[in-house]
Each structure stands twice: as structure tokens, then as C-alpha cells.
Amino acid sequence: LSACAAGVTAALLTHPMDTVKSCLQADLFGTTYNNIVRAMAVILQDAGWGGLFVGVFPRTLMTVIAFFISTTMHEMYIGFKRTRVHSSADTLHQRLSGASL
């Protein structure tokens, strides 16, 4: 769970700059946002500090969901590998002991 908390913290801390980056990318011809400083100034002027955090909930939720999916897949893989190794070891033991002859 500490990795999930770290991911949420990172998403919250980096979201304002991600918002600025998204605005710069969306303004294809640079008519509204021609650099980072101008983009931040326009966002703050139009929407205030809250404008830098638009979309923070979906981004954070996506981080949490991705964490749980990767953790679940990791645990399933470990379980599969553990089962396969034990199965292979049992088969090898049977062959070496002559049980399969």
C-alpha cells in the first residue's frame, strides 16, 4: 500500500505541470500558450489555482487502479510460477525415483 500512496502523492504533486503541458500540447499553433510561463499565467488568470488541478481526481483514480491491477497480476504470476515449479519438481522426483517406469 505504500507504493500506492507514493503514486497518489506523485500524481498530486505533478498534476499542475501536467495540466500546463496538456494546454501547451493542445494549442497546436501557440496562439494562446506560447511557453510554460505564459500557459501557467493564463490558467491562473482564467481559473485560479483550481485550474491547475482540473482532472486530478480521474488521474489519481487511474493511478490507484493501475496499482491494484499490477499488484494483482504480480501475485497471480508468483502463484503460477510457484505452482509450476512445485509441479516440475514433483515430476522430476517421480522420474528419478523410477515411479514412472
C-alpha positions as CSV (number, residue, x, y, z in Angstrom):
1,L,0.0,0.0,0.0
2,S,2.9,2.4,0.5
3,A,3.6,2.2,-3.2
4,C,0.0,3.2,-3.9
5,A,0.3,6.1,-1.5
6,A,3.6,7.2,-3.2
7,G,1.9,7.0,-6.6
8,V,-1.1,9.1,-5.4
9,T,1.3,11.7,-3.9
10,A,3.4,11.9,-7.1
11,A,0.2,12.3,-9.2
12,L,-1.0,15.1,-6.9
13,L,2.4,16.9,-6.9
14,T,3.0,16.7,-10.7
15,H,-0.6,17.3,-11.8
16,P,-0.3,21.1,-12.2
17,M,2.7,20.8,-14.5
18,D,0.9,18.0,-16.4
19,T,-2.0,20.4,-16.9
20,V,0.3,23.1,-18.2
21,K,1.9,20.5,-20.6
22,S,-1.5,19.4,-21.8
23,C,-2.5,23.0,-22.5
24,L,0.7,23.6,-24.5
25,Q,0.1,20.4,-26.5
26,A,-3.5,21.2,-27.2
27,D,-2.6,24.7,-28.5
28,L,-1.1,23.5,-31.8
29,F,-0.3,26.9,-33.2
30,G,0.8,28.5,-30.0
31,T,-1.8,31.3,-30.2
32,T,-2.8,31.1,-26.5
33,Y,0.0,29.3,-24.8
34,N,3.4,30.0,-26.4
35,N,5.5,29.0,-23.4
36,I,5.3,27.4,-20.0
37,V,5.2,30.7,-18.1
38,R,2.5,32.1,-20.3
39,A,0.5,28.9,-20.1
40,M,0.6,29.0,-16.3
41,A,-0.3,32.7,-16.2
42,V,-3.3,32.2,-18.5
43,I,-4.6,29.2,-16.5
44,L,-4.2,31.1,-13.2
45,Q,-5.9,34.2,-14.6
46,D,-8.8,32.3,-16.1
47,A,-9.5,29.6,-13.5
48,G,-7.3,30.4,-10.5
49,W,-5.2,27.8,-8.6
50,G,-8.0,25.3,-9.0
51,G,-7.5,25.4,-12.8
52,L,-4.1,23.7,-12.3
53,F,-5.9,20.8,-10.6
54,V,-8.6,20.2,-13.2
55,G,-8.8,16.4,-13.8
56,V,-6.8,15.5,-10.7
57,F,-9.4,13.0,-9.4
58,P,-9.5,10.9,-12.6
59,R,-5.7,10.9,-12.9
60,T,-5.4,9.8,-9.2
61,L,-8.1,7.2,-9.6
62,M,-6.3,5.9,-12.7
63,T,-3.0,5.6,-10.7
64,V,-4.8,3.6,-7.9
65,I,-6.5,1.3,-10.4
66,A,-3.2,0.7,-12.2
67,F,-1.5,-0.1,-8.9
68,F,-4.1,-2.7,-8.0
69,I,-4.1,-4.3,-11.4
70,S,-0.3,-4.6,-11.4
71,T,-0.2,-5.9,-7.9
72,T,-2.9,-8.5,-8.6
73,M,-1.1,-9.6,-11.8
74,H,2.2,-9.8,-9.9
75,E,0.6,-12.0,-7.2
76,M,-1.0,-14.2,-9.8
77,Y,2.3,-14.6,-11.6
78,I,4.1,-15.6,-8.4
79,G,1.4,-18.1,-7.6
80,F,1.5,-19.6,-11.1
81,K,5.3,-19.8,-11.0
82,R,5.3,-21.3,-7.5
83,T,2.7,-24.0,-8.7
84,R,4.6,-24.7,-11.8
85,V,8.0,-25.1,-10.0
86,H,6.5,-27.5,-7.5
87,S,4.8,-29.5,-10.3
88,S,8.0,-29.7,-12.2
89,A,9.9,-30.8,-9.1
90,D,7.4,-33.5,-8.4
91,T,7.6,-34.8,-11.9
92,L,11.4,-34.8,-11.8
93,H,11.3,-36.6,-8.4
94,Q,8.9,-39.3,-9.9
95,R,11.2,-39.8,-12.9
96,L,14.3,-40.1,-10.8
97,S,12.7,-42.5,-8.3
98,G,11.5,-44.8,-11.0
99,A,7.8,-44.2,-10.2
100,S,7.0,-43.6,-13.9
101,L,8.7,-46.7,-15.2
